[in-house]
């Protein structure tokens, strides 16, 4: 089966566009994962600060 040059070009362009869409999707997923990690880190820091504050208040 022979593929015409126009069809070949179209298929190549579609593959390129699909790869670009995939990269955009992966980048967005990574941004979301990064925000989740930041929120978890901030939550842990807040919990530790609250524990230190409670401990300090208990000593007063």
PDB file of N, H, CA, C and O in Angstrom:
ATOM      1  N   UNK A   1       0.845  -1.180   0.000  1.00  0.00           N
ATOM      2  CA  UNK A   1       0.000   0.000   0.000  1.00  0.00           C
ATOM      3  C   UNK A   1       0.887   1.239   0.000  1.00  0.00           C
ATOM      4  O   UNK A   1       1.740   1.411   0.871  1.00  0.00           O
ATOM      5  N   UNK A   2       0.676   2.078  -0.969  1.00  0.00           N
ATOM      6  H   UNK A   2      -0.017   1.939  -1.676  1.00  0.00           H
ATOM      7  CA  UNK A   2       1.438   3.323  -1.070  1.00  0.00           C
ATOM      8  C   UNK A   2       0.639   4.464  -0.467  1.00  0.00           C
ATOM      9  O   UNK A   2      -0.570   4.575  -0.669  1.00  0.00           O
ATOM     10  N   UNK A   3       1.333   5.304   0.274  1.00  0.00           N
ATOM     11  H   UNK A   3       2.315   5.214   0.438  1.00  0.00           H
ATOM     12  CA  UNK A   3       0.697   6.480   0.865  1.00  0.00           C
ATOM     13  C   UNK A   3       1.149   7.693   0.062  1.00  0.00           C
ATOM     14  O   UNK A   3       2.332   7.861  -0.232  1.00  0.00           O
ATOM     15  N   UNK A   4       0.184   8.529  -0.283  1.00  0.00           N
ATOM     16  H   UNK A   4      -0.778   8.393  -0.044  1.00  0.00           H
ATOM     17  CA  UNK A   4       0.522   9.717  -1.068  1.00  0.00           C
ATOM     18  C   UNK A   4       1.334  10.682  -0.211  1.00  0.00           C
ATOM     19  O   UNK A   4       1.241  10.653   1.017  1.00  0.00           O
ATOM     20  N   UNK A   5       2.126  11.532  -0.848  1.00  0.00           N
ATOM     21  H   UNK A   5       2.201  11.556  -1.845  1.00  0.00           H
ATOM     22  CA  UNK A   5       2.900  12.527  -0.087  1.00  0.00           C
ATOM     23  C   UNK A   5       2.010  13.427   0.771  1.00  0.00           C
ATOM     24  O   UNK A   5       2.385  13.788   1.887  1.00  0.00           O
ATOM     25  N   UNK A   6       0.846  13.787   0.259  1.00  0.00           N
ATOM     26  H   UNK A   6       0.542  13.494  -0.648  1.00  0.00           H
ATOM     27  CA  UNK A   6      -0.069  14.648   1.020  1.00  0.00           C
ATOM     28  C   UNK A   6      -0.557  13.921   2.277  1.00  0.00           C
ATOM     29  O   UNK A   6      -0.625  14.507   3.357  1.00  0.00           O
ATOM     30  N   UNK A   7      -0.895  12.644   2.123  1.00  0.00           N
ATOM     31  H   UNK A   7      -0.841  12.168   1.245  1.00  0.00           H
ATOM     32  CA  UNK A   7      -1.344  11.861   3.273  1.00  0.00           C
ATOM     33  C   UNK A   7      -0.217  11.684   4.275  1.00  0.00           C
ATOM     34  O   UNK A   7      -0.427  11.767   5.485  1.00  0.00           O
ATOM     35  N   UNK A   8       0.969  11.443   3.764  1.00  0.00           N
ATOM     36  H   UNK A   8       1.140  11.376   2.781  1.00  0.00           H
ATOM     37  CA  UNK A   8       2.131  11.288   4.630  1.00  0.00           C
ATOM     38  C   UNK A   8       2.386  12.562   5.432  1.00  0.00           C
ATOM     39  O   UNK A   8       2.654  12.501   6.632  1.00  0.00           O
ATOM     40  N   UNK A   9       2.304  13.712   4.768  1.00  0.00           N
ATOM     41  H   UNK A   9       2.086  13.762   3.793  1.00  0.00           H
ATOM     42  CA  UNK A   9       2.492  14.996   5.437  1.00  0.00           C
ATOM     43  C   UNK A   9       1.415  15.204   6.493  1.00  0.00           C
ATOM     44  O   UNK A   9       1.707  15.638   7.607  1.00  0.00           O
ATOM     45  N   UNK A  10       0.171  14.893   6.143  1.00  0.00           N
ATOM     46  H   UNK A  10      -0.066  14.540   5.238  1.00  0.00           H
ATOM     47  CA  UNK A  10      -0.938  15.050   7.078  1.00  0.00           C
ATOM     48  C   UNK A  10      -0.710  14.179   8.317  1.00  0.00           C
ATOM     49  O   UNK A  10      -0.877  14.643   9.445  1.00  0.00           O
ATOM     50  N   UNK A  11      -0.334  12.933   8.106  1.00  0.00           N
ATOM     51  H   UNK A  11      -0.198  12.556   7.190  1.00  0.00           H
ATOM     52  CA  UNK A  11      -0.110  12.027   9.240  1.00  0.00           C
ATOM     53  C   UNK A  11       1.038  12.518  10.116  1.00  0.00           C
ATOM     54  O   UNK A  11       0.971  12.445  11.343  1.00  0.00           O
ATOM     55  N   UNK A  12       2.087  13.016   9.474  1.00  0.00           N
ATOM     56  H   UNK A  12       2.142  13.076   8.478  1.00  0.00           H
ATOM     57  CA  UNK A  12       3.217  13.550  10.229  1.00  0.00           C
ATOM     58  C   UNK A  12       2.776  14.744  11.071  1.00  0.00           C
ATOM     59  O   UNK A  12       3.129  14.841  12.247  1.00  0.00           O
ATOM     60  N   UNK A  13       2.014  15.641  10.478  1.00  0.00           N
ATOM     61  H   UNK A  13       1.727  15.562   9.523  1.00  0.00           H
ATOM     62  CA  UNK A  13       1.524  16.811  11.212  1.00  0.00           C
ATOM     63  C   UNK A  13       0.633  16.393  12.381  1.00  0.00           C
ATOM     64  O   UNK A  13       0.715  16.967  13.467  1.00  0.00           O
ATOM     65  N   UNK A  14      -0.199  15.411  12.158  1.00  0.00           N
ATOM     66  H   UNK A  14      -0.266  14.945  11.275  1.00  0.00           H
ATOM     67  CA  UNK A  14      -1.071  14.924  13.235  1.00  0.00           C
ATOM     68  C   UNK A  14      -0.240  14.336  14.383  1.00  0.00           C
ATOM     69  O   UNK A  14      -0.546  14.563  15.553  1.00  0.00           O
ATOM     70  N   UNK A  15       0.807  13.583  14.043  1.00  0.00           N
ATOM     71  H   UNK A  15       1.056  13.399  13.092  1.00  0.00           H
ATOM     72  CA  UNK A  15       1.685  13.034  15.087  1.00  0.00           C
ATOM     73  C   UNK A  15       2.372  14.146  15.871  1.00  0.00           C
ATOM     74  O   UNK A  15       2.483  14.075  17.095  1.00  0.00           O
ATOM     75  N   UNK A  16       2.830  15.165  15.167  1.00  0.00           N
ATOM     76  H   UNK A  16       2.740  15.223  14.173  1.00  0.00           H
ATOM     77  CA  UNK A  16       3.486  16.298  15.827  1.00  0.00           C
ATOM     78  C   UNK A  16       2.501  17.006  16.756  1.00  0.00           C
ATOM     79  O   UNK A  16       2.835  17.315  17.900  1.00  0.00           O
ATOM     80  N   UNK A  17       1.295  17.261  16.264  1.00  0.00           N
ATOM     81  H   UNK A  17       1.024  17.010  15.335  1.00  0.00           H
ATOM     82  CA  UNK A  17       0.288  17.943  17.076  1.00  0.00           C
ATOM     83  C   UNK A  17      -0.093  17.106  18.299  1.00  0.00           C
ATOM     84  O   UNK A  17      -0.271  17.641  19.394  1.00  0.00           O
ATOM     85  N   UNK A  18      -0.215  15.811  18.108  1.00  0.00           N
ATOM     86  H   UNK A  18      -0.070  15.377  17.219  1.00  0.00           H
ATOM     87  CA  UNK A  18      -0.554  14.940  19.241  1.00  0.00           C
ATOM     88  C   UNK A  18       0.565  14.952  20.278  1.00  0.00           C
ATOM     89  O   UNK A  18       0.297  14.955  21.480  1.00  0.00           O
ATOM     90  N   UNK A  19       1.803  14.960  19.825  1.00  0.00           N
ATOM     91  H   UNK A  19       2.021  14.958  18.849  1.00  0.00           H
ATOM     92  CA  UNK A  19       2.943  15.020  20.762  1.00  0.00           C
ATOM     93  C   UNK A  19       2.930  16.334  21.533  1.00  0.00           C
ATOM     94  O   UNK A  19       3.185  16.356  22.737  1.00  0.00           O
ATOM     95  N   UNK A  20       2.637  17.415  20.847  1.00  0.00           N
ATOM     96  H   UNK A  20       2.430  17.397  19.869  1.00  0.00           H
ATOM     97  CA  UNK A  20       2.569  18.719  21.513  1.00  0.00           C
ATOM     98  C   UNK A  20       1.456  18.713  22.554  1.00  0.00           C
ATOM     99  O   UNK A  20       1.653  19.194  23.669  1.00  0.00           O
ATOM    100  N   UNK A  21       0.290  18.174  22.204  1.00  0.00           N
ATOM    101  H   UNK A  21       0.130  17.783  21.297  1.00  0.00           H
ATOM    102  CA  UNK A  21      -0.815  18.091  23.170  1.00  0.00           C
ATOM    103  C   UNK A  21      -0.411  17.246  24.377  1.00  0.00           C
ATOM    104  O   UNK A  21      -0.726  17.593  25.516  1.00  0.00           O
ATOM    105  N   UNK A  22       0.277  16.152  24.130  1.00  0.00           N
ATOM    106  H   UNK A  22       0.533  15.871  23.205  1.00  0.00           H
ATOM    107  CA  UNK A  22       0.735  15.286  25.217  1.00  0.00           C
ATOM    108  C   UNK A  22       1.705  16.023  26.130  1.00  0.00           C
ATOM    109  O   UNK A  22       1.608  15.922  27.353  1.00  0.00           O
ATOM    110  N   UNK A  23       2.630  16.757  25.549  1.00  0.00           N
ATOM    111  H   UNK A  23       2.709  16.839  24.556  1.00  0.00           H
ATOM    112  CA  UNK A  23       3.587  17.515  26.351  1.00  0.00           C
ATOM    113  C   UNK A  23       2.895  18.581  27.188  1.00  0.00           C
ATOM    114  O   UNK A  23       3.252  18.790  28.347  1.00  0.00           O
ATOM    115  N   UNK A  24       1.909  19.254  26.610  1.00  0.00           N
ATOM    116  H   UNK A  24       1.619  19.084  25.668  1.00  0.00           H
ATOM    117  CA  UNK A  24       1.150  20.256  27.370  1.00  0.00           C
ATOM    118  C   UNK A  24       0.407  19.603  28.537  1.00  0.00           C
ATOM    119  O   UNK A  24       0.399  20.124  29.652  1.00  0.00           O
ATOM    120  N   UNK A  25      -0.207  18.472  28.266  1.00  0.00           N
ATOM    121  H   UNK A  25      -0.200  18.049  27.360  1.00  0.00           H
ATOM    122  CA  UNK A  25      -0.952  17.747  29.304  1.00  0.00           C
ATOM    123  C   UNK A  25      -0.008  17.299  30.418  1.00  0.00           C
ATOM    124  O   UNK A  25      -0.328  17.442  31.598  1.00  0.00           O
ATOM    125  N   UNK A  26       1.147  16.760  30.049  1.00  0.00           N
ATOM    126  H   UNK A  26       1.407  16.644  29.090  1.00  0.00           H
ATOM    127  CA  UNK A  26       2.122  16.317  31.055  1.00  0.00           C
ATOM    128  C   UNK A  26       2.651  17.497  31.870  1.00  0.00           C
ATOM    129  O   UNK A  26       2.862  17.376  33.077  1.00  0.00           O
ATOM    130  N   UNK A  27       2.861  18.624  31.217  1.00  0.00           N
ATOM    131  H   UNK A  27       2.690  18.723  30.237  1.00  0.00           H
ATOM    132  CA  UNK A  27       3.343  19.816  31.929  1.00  0.00           C
ATOM    133  C   UNK A  27       2.294  20.284  32.932  1.00  0.00           C
ATOM    134  O   UNK A  27       2.634  20.652  34.057  1.00  0.00           O
ATOM    135  N   UNK A  28       1.029  20.273  32.538  1.00  0.00           N
ATOM    136  H   UNK A  28       0.752  19.974  31.625  1.00  0.00           H
ATOM    137  CA  UNK A  28      -0.042  20.679  33.461  1.00  0.00           C
ATOM    138  C   UNK A  28      -0.131  19.707  34.643  1.00  0.00           C
ATOM    139  O   UNK A  28      -0.314  20.126  35.786  1.00  0.00           O
ATOM    140  N   UNK A  29      -0.003  18.430  34.361  1.00  0.00           N
ATOM    141  H   UNK A  29       0.145  18.090  33.432  1.00  0.00           H
ATOM    142  CA  UNK A  29      -0.020  17.437  35.449  1.00  0.00           C
ATOM    143  C   UNK A  29       1.135  17.677  36.414  1.00  0.00           C
ATOM    144  O   UNK A  29       0.965  17.554  37.627  1.00  0.00           O
ATOM    145  N   UNK A  30       2.294  18.015  35.893  1.00  0.00           N
ATOM    146  H   UNK A  30       2.433  18.115  34.907  1.00  0.00           H
ATOM    147  CA  UNK A  30       3.453  18.284  36.743  1.00  0.00           C
ATOM    148  C   UNK A  30       3.238  19.547  37.572  1.00  0.00           C
ATOM    149  O   UNK A  30       3.625  19.594  38.740  1.00  0.00           O
ATOM    150  N   UNK A  31       2.622  20.574  36.979  1.00  0.00           N
ATOM    151  H   UNK A  31       2.308  20.536  36.030  1.00  0.00           H
ATOM    152  CA  UNK A  31       2.323  21.792  37.750  1.00  0.00           C
ATOM    153  C   UNK A  31       1.360  21.486  38.892  1.00  0.00           C
ATOM    154  O   UNK A  31       1.537  21.983  40.004  1.00  0.00           O
ATOM    155  N   UNK A  32       0.352  20.679  38.624  1.00  0.00           N
ATOM    156  H   UNK A  32       0.209  20.275  37.720  1.00  0.00           H
ATOM    157  CA  UNK A  32      -0.607  20.309  39.669  1.00  0.00           C
ATOM    158  C   UNK A  32       0.087  19.506  40.756  1.00  0.00           C
ATOM    159  O   UNK A  32      -0.119  19.767  41.941  1.00  0.00           O
ATOM    160  N   UNK A  33       0.899  18.540  40.376  1.00  0.00           N
ATOM    161  H   UNK A  33       1.066  18.328  39.413  1.00  0.00           H
ATOM    162  CA  UNK A  33       1.620  17.723  41.358  1.00  0.00           C
ATOM    163  C   UNK A  33       2.541  18.594  42.209  1.00  0.00           C
ATOM    164  O   UNK A  33       2.672  18.375  43.413  1.00  0.00           O
ATOM    165  N   UNK A  34       3.173  19.576  41.585  1.00  0.00           N
ATOM    166  H   UNK A  34       3.066  19.755  40.607  1.00  0.00           H
ATOM    167  CA  UNK A  34       4.059  20.478  42.317  1.00  0.00           C
ATOM    168  C   UNK A  34       3.272  21.293  43.339  1.00  0.00           C
ATOM    169  O   UNK A  34       3.724  21.485  44.468  1.00  0.00           O
ATOM    170  N   UNK A  35       2.088  21.775  42.938  1.00  0.00           N
ATOM    171  H   UNK A  35       1.721  21.619  42.020  1.00  0.00           H
ATOM    172  CA  UNK A  35       1.254  22.533  43.881  1.00  0.00           C
ATOM    173  C   UNK A  35       0.795  21.660  45.037  1.00  0.00           C
ATOM    174  O   UNK A  35       0.755  22.110  46.182  1.00  0.00           O
ATOM    175  N   UNK A  36       0.446  20.408  44.740  1.00  0.00           N
ATOM    176  H   UNK A  36       0.478  20.042  43.809  1.00  0.00           H
ATOM    177  CA  UNK A  36       0.031  19.482  45.800  1.00  0.00           C
ATOM    178  C   UNK A  36       1.176  19.276  46.781  1.00  0.00           C
ATOM    179  O   UNK A  36       0.969  19.298  47.995  1.00  0.00           O
ATOM    180  N   UNK A  37       2.398  19.073  46.252  1.00  0.00           N
ATOM    181  H   UNK A  37       2.565  19.055  45.267  1.00  0.00           H
ATOM    182  CA  UNK A  37       3.557  18.901  47.141  1.00  0.00           C
ATOM    183  C   UNK A  37       3.779  20.142  47.993  1.00  0.00           C
ATOM    184  O   UNK A  37       4.097  20.031  49.177  1.00  0.00           O
ATOM    185  N   UNK A  38       3.615  21.325  47.404  1.00  0.00           N
ATOM    186  H   UNK A  38       3.357  21.415  46.442  1.00  0.00           H
ATOM    187  CA  UNK A  38       3.796  22.577  48.149  1.00  0.00           C
ATOM    188  C   UNK A  38       2.765  22.706  49.263  1.00  0.00           C
ATOM    189  O   UNK A  38       3.095  23.104  50.380  1.00  0.00           O
ATOM    190  N   UNK A  39       1.526  22.371  48.959  1.00  0.00           N
ATOM    191  H   UNK A  39       1.257  22.048  48.052  1.00  0.00           H
ATOM    192  CA  UNK A  39       0.468  22.449  49.973  1.00  0.00           C
ATOM    193  C   UNK A  39       0.742  21.463  51.107  1.00  0.00           C
ATOM    194  O   UNK A  39       0.581  21.801  52.280  1.00  0.00           O
ATOM    195  N   UNK A  40       1.151  20.255  50.760  1.00  0.00           N
ATOM    196  H   UNK A  40       1.281  19.980  49.807  1.00  0.00           H
ATOM    197  CA  UNK A  40       1.460  19.262  51.804  1.00  0.00           C
ATOM    198  C   UNK A  40       2.607  19.724  52.686  1.00  0.00           C
ATOM    199  O   UNK A  40       2.566  19.557  53.905  1.00  0.00           O
ATOM    200  N   UNK A  41       3.633  20.305  52.069  1.00  0.00           N
ATOM    201  H   UNK A  41       3.667  20.440  51.079  1.00  0.00           H
ATOM    202  CA  UNK A  41       4.773  20.803  52.831  1.00  0.00           C
ATOM    203  C   UNK A  41       4.333  21.932  53.762  1.00  0.00           C
ATOM    204  O   UNK A  41       4.714  21.963  54.933  1.00  0.00           O
ATOM    205  N   UNK A  42       3.534  22.855  53.240  1.00  0.00           N
ATOM    206  H   UNK A  42       3.225  22.830  52.289  1.00  0.00           H
ATOM    207  CA  UNK A  42       3.047  23.969  54.055  1.00  0.00           C
ATOM    208  C   UNK A  42       2.188  23.457  55.204  1.00  0.00           C
ATOM    209  O   UNK A  42       2.274  23.975  56.318  1.00  0.00           O
ATOM    210  N   UNK A  43       1.368  22.459  54.950  1.00  0.00           N
ATOM    211  H   UNK A  43       1.297  22.038  54.045  1.00  0.00           H
ATOM    212  CA  UNK A  43       0.523  21.888  56.001  1.00  0.00           C
ATOM    213  C   UNK A  43       1.379  21.267  57.097  1.00  0.00           C
ATOM    214  O   UNK A  43       1.104  21.457  58.282  1.00  0.00           O
ATOM    215  N   UNK A  44       2.421  20.524  56.709  1.00  0.00           N
ATOM    216  H   UNK A  44       2.644  20.369  55.747  1.00  0.00           H
ATOM    217  CA  UNK A  44       3.318  19.920  57.710  1.00  0.00           C
ATOM    218  C   UNK A  44       4.004  21.003  58.538  1.00  0.00           C
ATOM    219  O   UNK A  44       4.122  20.885  59.758  1.00  0.00           O
ATOM    220  N   UNK A  45       4.456  22.061  57.860  1.00  0.00           N
ATOM    221  H   UNK A  45       4.360  22.157  56.869  1.00  0.00           H
ATOM    222  CA  UNK A  45       5.114  23.147  58.581  1.00  0.00           C
ATOM    223  C   UNK A  45       4.143  23.816  59.552  1.00  0.00           C
ATOM    224  O   UNK A  45       4.528  24.147  60.673  1.00  0.00           O
ATOM    225  N   UNK A  46       2.907  24.017  59.146  1.00  0.00           N
ATOM    226  H   UNK A  46       2.594  23.748  58.235  1.00  0.00           H
ATOM    227  CA  UNK A  46       1.909  24.632  60.017  1.00  0.00           C
ATOM    228  C   UNK A  46       1.611  23.726  61.211  1.00  0.00           C
ATOM    229  O   UNK A  46       1.454  24.202  62.335  1.00  0.00           O
ATOM    230  N   UNK A  47       1.535  22.416  60.960  1.00  0.00           N
ATOM    231  H   UNK A  47       1.663  22.029  60.047  1.00  0.00           H
ATOM    232  CA  UNK A  47       1.283  21.475  62.062  1.00  0.00           C
ATOM    233  C   UNK A  47       2.435  21.490  63.060  1.00  0.00           C
ATOM    234  O   UNK A  47       2.212  21.459  64.270  1.00  0.00           O
ATOM    235  N   UNK A  48       3.673  21.539  62.552  1.00  0.00           N
ATOM    236  H   UNK A  48       3.854  21.564  61.569  1.00  0.00           H
ATOM    237  CA  UNK A  48       4.833  21.596  63.461  1.00  0.00           C
ATOM    238  C   UNK A  48       4.841  22.904  64.249  1.00  0.00           C
ATOM    239  O   UNK A  48       5.147  22.911  65.442  1.00  0.00           O
ATOM    240  N   UNK A  49       4.509  24.000  63.591  1.00  0.00           N
ATOM    241  H   UNK A  49       4.261  23.994  62.622  1.00  0.00           H
ATOM    242  CA  UNK A  49       4.470  25.295  64.273  1.00  0.00           C
ATOM    243  C   UNK A  49       3.386  25.298  65.345  1.00  0.00           C
ATOM    244  O   UNK A  49       3.596  25.824  66.438  1.00  0.00           O
ATOM    245  N   UNK A  50       2.246  24.724  65.045  1.00  0.00           N
ATOM    246  H   UNK A  50       2.075  24.297  64.157  1.00  0.00           H
ATOM    247  CA  UNK A  50       1.159  24.648  66.028  1.00  0.00           C
ATOM    248  C   UNK A  50       1.577  23.796  67.224  1.00  0.00           C
ATOM    249  O   UNK A  50       1.262  24.124  68.368  1.00  0.00           O
ATOM    250  N   UNK A  51       2.289  22.703  66.953  1.00  0.00           N
ATOM    251  H   UNK A  51       2.545  22.437  66.023  1.00  0.00           H
ATOM    252  CA  UNK A  51       2.757  21.851  68.044  1.00  0.00           C
ATOM    253  C   UNK A  51       3.781  22.591  68.902  1.00  0.00           C
ATOM    254  O   UNK A  51       3.752  22.491  70.129  1.00  0.00           O
ATOM    255  N   UNK A  52       4.680  23.330  68.265  1.00  0.00           N
ATOM    256  H   UNK A  52       4.703  23.412  67.269  1.00  0.00           H
ATOM    257  CA  UNK A  52       5.658  24.119  69.042  1.00  0.00           C
ATOM    258  C   UNK A  52       4.963  25.189  69.879  1.00  0.00           C
ATOM    259  O   UNK A  52       5.339  25.422  71.028  1.00  0.00           O
ATOM    260  N   UNK A  53       3.968  25.827  69.318  1.00  0.00           N
ATOM    261  H   UNK A  53       3.662  25.638  68.385  1.00  0.00           H
ATOM    262  CA  UNK A  53       3.220  26.854  70.041  1.00  0.00           C
ATOM    263  C   UNK A  53       2.484  26.240  71.231  1.00  0.00           C
ATOM    264  O   UNK A  53       2.511  26.793  72.331  1.00  0.00           O
ATOM    265  N   UNK A  54       1.836  25.113  71.016  1.00  0.00           N
ATOM    266  H   UNK A  54       1.814  24.664  70.122  1.00  0.00           H
ATOM    267  CA  UNK A  54       1.134  24.444  72.110  1.00  0.00           C
ATOM    268  C   UNK A  54       2.089  24.057  73.219  1.00  0.00           C
ATOM    269  O   UNK A  54       1.786  24.206  74.403  1.00  0.00           O
ATOM    270  N   UNK A  55       3.252  23.555  72.818  1.00  0.00           N
ATOM    271  H   UNK A  55       3.498  23.434  71.857  1.00  0.00           H
ATOM    272  CA  UNK A  55       4.264  23.168  73.800  1.00  0.00           C
ATOM    273  C   UNK A  55       4.744  24.380  74.577  1.00  0.00           C
ATOM    274  O   UNK A  55       4.891  24.314  75.797  1.00  0.00           O
ATOM    275  N   UNK A  56       4.991  25.483  73.891  1.00  0.00           N
ATOM    276  H   UNK A  56       4.872  25.537  72.900  1.00  0.00           H
ATOM    277  CA  UNK A  56       5.461  26.704  74.551  1.00  0.00           C
ATOM    278  C   UNK A  56       4.395  27.239  75.502  1.00  0.00           C
ATOM    279  O   UNK A  56       4.710  27.672  76.610  1.00  0.00           O
ATOM    280  N   UNK A  57       3.138  27.209  75.071  1.00  0.00           N
ATOM    281  H   UNK A  57       2.883  26.857  74.171  1.00  0.00           H
ATOM    282  CA  UNK A  57       2.051  27.694  75.931  1.00  0.00           C
ATOM    283  C   UNK A  57       1.869  26.810  77.157  1.00  0.00           C
ATOM    284  O   UNK A  57       1.520  27.295  78.234  1.00  0.00           O
ATOM    285  N   UNK A  58       2.103  25.524  76.993  1.00  0.00           N
ATOM    286  H   UNK A  58       2.386  25.130  76.119  1.00  0.00           H
ATOM    287  CA  UNK A  58       1.955  24.596  78.117  1.00  0.00           C
ATOM    288  C   UNK A  58       3.029  24.847  79.182  1.00  0.00           C
ATOM    289  O   UNK A  58       2.822  24.567  80.363  1.00  0.00           O
ATOM    290  N   UNK A  59       4.168  25.376  78.751  1.00  0.00           N
ATOM    291  H   UNK A  59       4.336  25.604  77.792  1.00  0.00           H
ATOM    292  CA  UNK A  59       5.255  25.647  79.710  1.00  0.00           C
ATOM    293  C   UNK A  59       5.044  26.949  80.479  1.00  0.00           C
ATOM    294  O   UNK A  59       5.715  27.190  81.482  1.00  0.00           O
ATOM    295  N   UNK A  60       4.136  27.775  80.027  1.00  0.00           N
ATOM    296  H   UNK A  60       3.591  27.579  79.212  1.00  0.00           H
ATOM    297  CA  UNK A  60       3.936  29.080  80.684  1.00  0.00           C
ATOM    298  C   UNK A  60       3.158  28.900  81.968  1.00  0.00           C
ATOM    299  O   UNK A  60       2.886  29.875  82.667  1.00  0.00           O
TER     300      UNK A  60
END
